[in-house]
Amino acid sequence: MEIKNKVISFLGDSITEGYMVEDRANCRFDNVIAREYGTTVHNYGVGGTRIAHQSVPSEKPRHDLCFCGRAYDIAPESDIIVVFGGVNDYIHGDAPIGTQADKTPATFCGGVNFLMNFLINTFPKAQIVFFTPAHCFIDRHTDGIPSSRPMKKPDALPLSGYVKIIEESGARFGIPVCRMAEKLALDPSNAETRGKYMPDGLHFNDAGHALLAHAIAEYILSL
């Protein structure tokens, strides 16, 4: 689909907000897309936030502003809505996984279903697109195992499990889902990769945001 002259809204977490980007105005991925592809962008990134609801309050209240609640803030004139998240649900979300029958943000499955259902009904003319998390290297281990954070429930999954849930919901709702881990093909457990693009193994620097911008734009253009 064409994106020139379109209004694109980005709902996400600290990566969308631009944590670790030195020059957000010029190098954060949404602003790169606006400049290089001729779009108008709205950024709804809030660091630490999750798709699902957090039952035990976090130390920083803003981390509990889940995607499902913040979706109400998205500009009504949006032509394209990009949702890029799920990594914080994997790392430190305390919501249980739930099942695909769930419809509320009390579980991860329910949060994804609620968000998709809300977006397609609130913005019937907009193109909704979900981008699943890129690979991360957190707490000295890869995302191939469940997070070891103390708030995690016994049913916690490796990152790929959260990705699969988003894909399954997307298939049901008819929403395109891009696997960002495969799209970028970056391995943050590799020190050279961290040095170039992801200094802390999770967040992208200016060079990493250039990669994100082109990956996101290319996927939307392919729809």
Phi and psi restraints in degrees (value plus and minus 20) as a CYANA .aco file:
   2 GLU   PHI     -98.1   -58.1
   2 GLU   PSI     120.2   160.2
   3 ILE   PHI    -138.7   -98.7
   3 ILE   PSI     -30.9     9.1
   4 LYS   PHI     -81.3   -41.3
   4 LYS   PSI     113.3   153.3
   5 ASN   PHI      49.5    89.5
   5 ASN   PSI      -8.6    31.4
   6 LYS   PHI    -111.3   -71.3
   6 LYS   PSI     136.6   176.6
   7 VAL   PHI    -118.8   -78.8
   7 VAL   PSI      98.5   138.5
   8 ILE   PHI    -134.7   -94.7
   8 ILE   PSI     106.6   146.6
   9 SER   PHI    -127.0   -87.0
   9 SER   PSI     113.9   153.9
  10 PHE   PHI    -134.4   -94.4
  10 PHE   PSI      96.3   136.3
  11 LEU   PHI    -125.2   -85.2
  11 LEU   PSI     102.1   142.1
  12 GLY   PHI    -186.5  -146.5
  12 GLY   PSI    -181.4  -141.4
  13 ASP   PHI    -131.4   -91.4
  13 ASP   PSI    -164.6  -124.6
  14 SER   PHI     -85.4   -45.4
  14 SER   PSI     -47.4    -7.4
  15 ILE   PHI     -87.7   -47.7
  15 ILE   PSI     -64.9   -24.9
  16 THR   PHI     -86.1   -46.1
  16 THR   PSI     -57.0   -17.0
  17 GLU   PHI     -85.8   -45.8
  17 GLU   PSI     -47.6    -7.6
  18 GLY   PHI      79.8   119.8
  18 GLY   PSI       5.7    45.7
  19 TYR   PHI     -79.5   -39.5
  19 TYR   PSI     112.7   152.7
  20 MET   PHI      60.9   100.9
  20 MET   PSI     -17.1    22.9
  21 VAL   PHI    -109.3   -69.3
  21 VAL   PSI     104.3   144.3
  22 GLU   PHI     -93.6   -53.6
  22 GLU   PSI     -58.0   -18.0
  23 ASP   PHI    -142.8  -102.8
  23 ASP   PSI      61.9   101.9
  24 ARG   PHI     -82.4   -42.4
  24 ARG   PSI     -58.2   -18.2
  25 ALA   PHI     -81.0   -41.0
  25 ALA   PSI     -52.2   -12.2
  26 ASN   PHI    -130.6   -90.6
  26 ASN   PSI     -46.3    -6.3
  27 CYS   PHI    -133.8   -93.8
  27 CYS   PSI     -34.3     5.7
  28 ARG   PHI     -84.3   -44.3
  28 ARG   PSI     123.9   163.9
  29 PHE   PHI     -78.2   -38.2
  29 PHE   PSI     -57.0   -17.0
  30 ASP   PHI     -86.8   -46.8
  30 ASP   PSI     -57.1   -17.1
  31 ASN   PHI     -93.5   -53.5
  31 ASN   PSI     -49.2    -9.2
  32 VAL   PHI     -85.3   -45.3
  32 VAL   PSI     -63.5   -23.5
  33 ILE   PHI     -81.8   -41.8
  33 ILE   PSI     -64.0   -24.0
  34 ALA   PHI     -79.1   -39.1
  34 ALA   PSI     -64.5   -24.5
  35 ARG   PHI     -91.8   -51.8
  35 ARG   PSI     -65.1   -25.1
  36 GLU   PHI    -105.1   -65.1
  36 GLU   PSI     -42.0    -2.0
  37 TYR   PHI    -137.9   -97.9
  37 TYR   PSI     -17.2    22.8
  38 GLY   PHI      50.0    90.0
  38 GLY   PSI      21.5    61.5
  39 THR   PHI    -130.6   -90.6
  39 THR   PSI     145.2   185.2
  40 THR   PHI    -123.4   -83.4
  40 THR   PSI     113.7   153.7
  41 VAL   PHI    -144.2  -104.2
  41 VAL   PSI     128.0   168.0
  42 HIS   PHI    -144.1  -104.1
  42 HIS   PSI     110.2   150.2
  43 ASN   PHI    -128.2   -88.2
  43 ASN   PSI      99.6   139.6
  44 TYR   PHI    -137.2   -97.2
  44 TYR   PSI      26.4    66.4
  45 GLY   PHI    -111.5   -71.5
  45 GLY   PSI     111.5   151.5
  46 VAL   PHI    -152.7  -112.7
  46 VAL   PSI     100.5   140.5
  47 GLY   PHI     -79.1   -39.1
  47 GLY   PSI     121.4   161.4
  48 GLY   PHI      62.0   102.0
  48 GLY   PSI     -23.6    16.4
  49 THR   PHI    -104.4   -64.4
  49 THR   PSI     139.5   179.5
  50 ARG   PHI    -144.9  -104.9
  50 ARG   PSI     145.0   185.0
  51 ILE   PHI     -91.0   -51.0
  51 ILE   PSI     -67.6   -27.6
  52 ALA   PHI    -105.5   -65.5
  52 ALA   PSI     145.7   185.7
  53 HIS   PHI     -95.3   -55.3
  53 HIS   PSI     124.7   164.7
  54 GLN   PHI    -118.8   -78.8
  54 GLN   PSI     103.2   143.2
  55 SER   PHI    -100.0   -60.0
  55 SER   PSI     -56.6   -16.6
  56 VAL   PHI    -120.6   -80.6
  56 VAL   PSI     100.8   140.8
  57 PRO   PHI     -75.6   -35.6
  57 PRO   PSI     120.3   160.3
  58 SER   PHI     -99.3   -59.3
  58 SER   PSI     144.5   184.5
  59 GLU   PHI     -81.4   -41.4
  59 GLU   PSI     -55.5   -15.5
  60 LYS   PHI    -126.3   -86.3
  60 LYS   PSI      91.3   131.3
  61 PRO   PHI     -73.5   -33.5
  61 PRO   PSI     -53.8   -13.8
  62 ARG   PHI     -83.7   -43.7
  62 ARG   PSI     -43.6    -3.6
  63 HIS   PHI     -86.7   -46.7
  63 HIS   PSI     -39.2     0.8
  64 ASP   PHI    -115.9   -75.9
  64 ASP   PSI      -8.8    31.2
  65 LEU   PHI    -104.0   -64.0
  65 LEU   PSI      59.5    99.5
  66 CYS   PHI     -83.0   -43.0
  66 CYS   PSI     138.0   178.0
  67 PHE   PHI     -75.3   -35.3
  67 PHE   PSI     -59.2   -19.2
  68 CYS   PHI     -82.3   -42.3
  68 CYS   PSI     -57.6   -17.6
  69 GLY   PHI     -95.4   -55.4
  69 GLY   PSI     -58.5   -18.5
  70 ARG   PHI     -97.2   -57.2
  70 ARG   PSI     -33.3     6.7
  71 ALA   PHI     -82.0   -42.0
  71 ALA   PSI     -44.2    -4.2
  72 TYR   PHI     -87.9   -47.9
  72 TYR   PSI     -37.2     2.8
  73 ASP   PHI    -106.9   -66.9
  73 ASP   PSI     -29.3    10.7
  74 ILE   PHI     -84.4   -44.4
  74 ILE   PSI     116.7   156.7
  75 ALA   PHI     -77.3   -37.3
  75 ALA   PSI     109.7   149.7
  76 PRO   PHI     -84.9   -44.9
  76 PRO   PSI     -40.7    -0.7
  77 GLU   PHI    -105.6   -65.6
  77 GLU   PSI     -13.9    26.1
  78 SER   PHI     -80.3   -40.3
  78 SER   PSI     110.1   150.1
  79 ASP   PHI    -109.4   -69.4
  79 ASP   PSI     -51.3   -11.3
  80 ILE   PHI    -156.2  -116.2
  80 ILE   PSI     114.3   154.3
  81 ILE   PHI    -141.4  -101.4
  81 ILE   PSI     100.6   140.6
  82 VAL   PHI    -126.7   -86.7
  82 VAL   PSI     104.0   144.0
  83 VAL   PHI    -130.0   -90.0
  83 VAL   PSI      99.8   139.8
  84 PHE   PHI    -148.9  -108.9
  84 PHE   PSI      80.6   120.6
  85 GLY   PHI    -193.7  -153.7
  85 GLY   PSI    -192.5  -152.5
  86 GLY   PHI      95.4   135.4
  86 GLY   PSI     -37.9     2.1
  87 VAL   PHI     -89.7   -49.7
  87 VAL   PSI     -53.0   -13.0
  88 ASN   PHI     -95.1   -55.1
  88 ASN   PSI     -49.2    -9.2
  89 ASP   PHI     -80.8   -40.8
  89 ASP   PSI     -60.5   -20.5
  90 TYR   PHI     -87.5   -47.5
  90 TYR   PSI     -65.5   -25.5
  91 ILE   PHI     -96.3   -56.3
  91 ILE   PSI     -71.8   -31.8
  92 HIS   PHI    -160.2  -120.2
  92 HIS   PSI      -3.8    36.2
  93 GLY   PHI     -94.3   -54.3
  93 GLY   PSI     117.5   157.5
  94 ASP   PHI    -121.8   -81.8
  94 ASP   PSI     -15.8    24.2
  95 ALA   PHI     -90.8   -50.8
  95 ALA   PSI     117.3   157.3
  96 PRO   PHI     -84.6   -44.6
  96 PRO   PSI     143.2   183.2
  97 ILE   PHI     -85.4   -45.4
  97 ILE   PSI     -66.2   -26.2
  98 GLY   PHI      57.4    97.4
  98 GLY   PSI    -179.8  -139.8
  99 THR   PHI    -153.1  -113.1
  99 THR   PSI     148.0   188.0
 100 GLN   PHI     -88.9   -48.9
 100 GLN   PSI     -28.0    12.0
 101 ALA   PHI    -102.6   -62.6
 101 ALA   PSI     -33.3     6.7
 102 ASP   PHI     -91.2   -51.2
 102 ASP   PSI     124.5   164.5
 103 LYS   PHI    -148.0  -108.0
 103 LYS   PSI     -15.2    24.8
 104 THR   PHI    -142.5  -102.5
 104 THR   PSI     139.7   179.7
 105 PRO   PHI     -90.8   -50.8
 105 PRO   PSI     -11.3    28.7
 106 ALA   PHI     -89.4   -49.4
 106 ALA   PSI     -41.2    -1.2
 107 THR   PHI    -145.5  -105.5
 107 THR   PSI     144.3   184.3
 108 PHE   PHI     -86.0   -46.0
 108 PHE   PSI     -66.2   -26.2
 109 CYS   PHI     -77.3   -37.3
 109 CYS   PSI     -65.5   -25.5
 110 GLY   PHI     -85.1   -45.1
 110 GLY   PSI     -57.3   -17.3
 111 GLY   PHI     -83.8   -43.8
 111 GLY   PSI     -63.9   -23.9
 112 VAL   PHI     -83.5   -43.5
 112 VAL   PSI     -64.8   -24.8
 113 ASN   PHI     -84.3   -44.3
 113 ASN   PSI     -63.1   -23.1
 114 PHE   PHI     -80.8   -40.8
 114 PHE   PSI     -66.5   -26.5
 115 LEU   PHI     -83.8   -43.8
 115 LEU   PSI     -65.8   -25.8
 116 MET   PHI     -83.4   -43.4
 116 MET   PSI     -64.4   -24.4
 117 ASN   PHI     -83.1   -43.1
 117 ASN   PSI     -62.6   -22.6
 118 PHE   PHI     -82.1   -42.1
 118 PHE   PSI     -66.0   -26.0
 119 LEU   PHI     -86.1   -46.1
 119 LEU   PSI     -63.9   -23.9
 120 ILE   PHI     -91.2   -51.2
 120 ILE   PSI     -46.0    -6.0
 121 ASN   PHI    -107.9   -67.9
 121 ASN   PSI     -48.8    -8.8
 122 THR   PHI    -104.2   -64.2
 122 THR   PSI     -50.9   -10.9
 123 PHE   PHI    -144.7  -104.7
 123 PHE   PSI      46.3    86.3
 124 PRO   PHI     -82.9   -42.9
 124 PRO   PSI     -42.1    -2.1
 125 LYS   PHI    -116.4   -76.4
 125 LYS   PSI     -27.5    12.5
 126 ALA   PHI    -108.0   -68.0
 126 ALA   PSI     131.6   171.6
 127 GLN   PHI    -106.9   -66.9
 127 GLN   PSI      98.8   138.8
 128 ILE   PHI    -117.1   -77.1
 128 ILE   PSI     114.3   154.3
 129 VAL   PHI    -157.7  -117.7
 129 VAL   PSI     113.5   153.5
 130 PHE   PHI    -129.4   -89.4
 130 PHE   PSI     117.1   157.1
 131 PHE   PHI    -136.8   -96.8
 131 PHE   PSI     101.1   141.1
 132 THR   PHI     -97.7   -57.7
 132 THR   PSI     143.4   183.4
 133 PRO   PHI     -83.1   -43.1
 133 PRO   PSI     128.8   168.8
 134 ALA   PHI     -93.9   -53.9
 134 ALA   PSI     146.2   186.2
 135 HIS   PHI     -81.0   -41.0
 135 HIS   PSI     129.9   169.9
 136 CYS   PHI    -156.7  -116.7
 136 CYS   PSI     141.0   181.0
 137 PHE   PHI    -152.8  -112.8
 137 PHE   PSI      74.5   114.5
 138 ILE   PHI    -145.3  -105.3
 138 ILE   PSI     124.7   164.7
 139 ASP   PHI      36.0    76.0
 139 ASP   PSI      13.7    53.7
 140 ARG   PHI      45.3    85.3
 140 ARG   PSI       5.2    45.2
 141 HIS   PHI    -164.1  -124.1
 141 HIS   PSI     139.0   179.0
 142 THR   PHI     -97.3   -57.3
 142 THR   PSI     152.0   192.0
 143 ASP   PHI    -103.3   -63.3
 143 ASP   PSI      -8.9    31.1
 144 GLY   PHI     -98.4   -58.4
 144 GLY   PSI     -24.0    16.0
 145 ILE   PHI    -148.7  -108.7
 145 ILE   PSI     139.6   179.6
 146 PRO   PHI     -82.1   -42.1
 146 PRO   PSI     133.0   173.0
 147 SER   PHI     -82.9   -42.9
 147 SER   PSI     124.4   164.4
 148 SER   PHI    -118.3   -78.3
 148 SER   PSI     -11.4    28.6
 149 ARG   PHI     -81.3   -41.3
 149 ARG   PSI     125.0   165.0
 150 PRO   PHI     -85.3   -45.3
 150 PRO   PSI     -43.0    -3.0
 151 MET   PHI    -101.0   -61.0
 151 MET   PSI     -26.9    13.1
 152 LYS   PHI     -90.2   -50.2
 152 LYS   PSI     123.2   163.2
 153 LYS   PHI    -101.0   -61.0
 153 LYS   PSI     140.2   180.2
 154 PRO   PHI     -79.5   -39.5
 154 PRO   PSI     -42.7    -2.7
 155 ASP   PHI    -109.3   -69.3
 155 ASP   PSI      -9.4    30.6
 156 ALA   PHI     -76.9   -36.9
 156 ALA   PSI     126.9   166.9
 157 LEU   PHI    -138.3   -98.3
 157 LEU   PSI     142.5   182.5
 158 PRO   PHI     -81.2   -41.2
 158 PRO   PSI     144.7   184.7
 159 LEU   PHI     -75.7   -35.7
 159 LEU   PSI     -56.2   -16.2
 160 SER   PHI     -80.1   -40.1
 160 SER   PSI     -47.6    -7.6
 161 GLY   PHI     -88.2   -48.2
 161 GLY   PSI     -58.9   -18.9
 162 TYR   PHI     -88.9   -48.9
 162 TYR   PSI     -58.6   -18.6
 163 VAL   PHI     -81.0   -41.0
 163 VAL   PSI     -64.6   -24.6
 164 LYS   PHI     -80.8   -40.8
 164 LYS   PSI     -59.8   -19.8
 165 ILE   PHI     -83.8   -43.8
 165 ILE   PSI     -63.9   -23.9
 166 ILE   PHI     -81.7   -41.7
 166 ILE   PSI     -61.7   -21.7
 167 GLU   PHI     -83.9   -43.9
 167 GLU   PSI     -63.0   -23.0
 168 GLU   PHI     -83.7   -43.7
 168 GLU   PSI     -62.2   -22.2
 169 SER   PHI     -86.7   -46.7
 169 SER   PSI     -61.1   -21.1
 170 GLY   PHI     -79.1   -39.1
 170 GLY   PSI     -61.2   -21.2
 171 ALA   PHI     -83.2   -43.2
 171 ALA   PSI     -58.6   -18.6
 172 ARG   PHI     -90.0   -50.0
 172 ARG   PSI     -59.3   -19.3
 173 PHE   PHI    -110.0   -70.0
 173 PHE   PSI     -24.7    15.3
 174 GLY   PHI      53.6    93.6
 174 GLY   PSI      11.0    51.0
 175 ILE   PHI    -126.1   -86.1
 175 ILE   PSI     107.0   147.0
 176 PRO   PHI     -83.5   -43.5
 176 PRO   PSI     118.4   158.4
 177 VAL   PHI    -147.7  -107.7
 177 VAL   PSI     105.1   145.1
 178 CYS   PHI    -125.1   -85.1
 178 CYS   PSI     107.1   147.1
 179 ARG   PHI    -100.6   -60.6
 179 ARG   PSI      77.9   117.9
 180 MET   PHI     -84.6   -44.6
 180 MET   PSI     -51.3   -11.3
 181 ALA   PHI     -79.7   -39.7
 181 ALA   PSI     -64.1   -24.1
 182 GLU   PHI     -95.4   -55.4
 182 GLU   PSI     -55.3   -15.3
 183 LYS   PHI     -83.2   -43.2
 183 LYS   PSI     -63.0   -23.0
 184 LEU   PHI    -104.5   -64.5
 184 LEU   PSI     -53.7   -13.7
 185 ALA   PHI      35.2    75.2
 185 ALA   PSI      23.9    63.9
 186 LEU   PHI    -126.5   -86.5
 186 LEU   PSI     118.4   158.4
 187 ASP   PHI    -133.0   -93.0
 187 ASP   PSI      76.8   116.8
 188 PRO   PHI     -91.3   -51.3
 188 PRO   PSI     -25.9    14.1
 189 SER   PHI     -95.0   -55.0
 189 SER   PSI     -32.2     7.8
 190 ASN   PHI    -106.8   -66.8
 190 ASN   PSI     104.2   144.2
 191 ALA   PHI     -80.1   -40.1
 191 ALA   PSI     -55.7   -15.7
 192 GLU   PHI     -86.0   -46.0
 192 GLU   PSI     -60.0   -20.0
 193 THR   PHI     -83.5   -43.5
 193 THR   PSI     -63.6   -23.6
 194 ARG   PHI     -81.5   -41.5
 194 ARG   PSI     -62.3   -22.3
 195 GLY   PHI     -82.7   -42.7
 195 GLY   PSI     -55.4   -15.4
 196 LYS   PHI    -104.5   -64.5
 196 LYS   PSI     -60.6   -20.6
 197 TYR   PHI    -149.8  -109.8
 197 TYR   PSI     -51.5   -11.5
 198 MET   PHI    -156.0  -116.0
 198 MET   PSI      58.5    98.5
 199 PRO   PHI     -74.0   -34.0
 199 PRO   PSI     -56.3   -16.3
 200 ASP   PHI    -124.5   -84.5
 200 ASP   PSI     -11.6    28.4
 201 GLY   PHI      64.8   104.8
 201 GLY   PSI     -20.1    19.9
 202 LEU   PHI    -154.8  -114.8
 202 LEU   PSI     -72.1   -32.1
 203 HIS   PHI    -111.9   -71.9
 203 HIS   PSI     129.7   169.7
 204 PHE   PHI    -118.1   -78.1
 204 PHE   PSI     121.1   161.1
 205 ASN   PHI    -105.3   -65.3
 205 ASN   PSI    -189.8  -149.8
 206 ASP   PHI     -78.0   -38.0
 206 ASP   PSI     -63.8   -23.8
 207 ALA   PHI     -85.5   -45.5
 207 ALA   PSI     -58.0   -18.0
 208 GLY   PHI     -85.5   -45.5
 208 GLY   PSI     -56.0   -16.0
 209 HIS   PHI     -88.8   -48.8
 209 HIS   PSI     -48.8    -8.8
 210 ALA   PHI     -83.6   -43.6
 210 ALA   PSI     -60.4   -20.4
 211 LEU   PHI     -84.7   -44.7
 211 LEU   PSI     -64.1   -24.1
 212 LEU   PHI     -80.0   -40.0
 212 LEU   PSI     -64.8   -24.8
 213 ALA   PHI     -77.7   -37.7
 213 ALA   PSI     -68.0   -28.0
 214 HIS   PHI     -91.1   -51.1
 214 HIS   PSI     -56.0   -16.0
 215 ALA   PHI     -84.2   -44.2
 215 ALA   PSI     -64.3   -24.3
 216 ILE   PHI     -86.4   -46.4
 216 ILE   PSI     -68.2   -28.2
 217 ALA   PHI     -82.5   -42.5
 217 ALA   PSI     -63.3   -23.3
 218 GLU   PHI     -83.3   -43.3
 218 GLU   PSI     -58.5   -18.5
 219 TYR   PHI     -87.4   -47.4
 219 TYR   PSI     -64.7   -24.7
 220 ILE   PHI     -83.4   -43.4
 220 ILE   PSI     -60.7   -20.7
 221 LEU   PHI     -82.2   -42.2
 221 LEU   PSI     -45.9    -5.9
 222 SER   PHI    -100.0   -60.0
 222 SER   PSI     -31.0     9.0
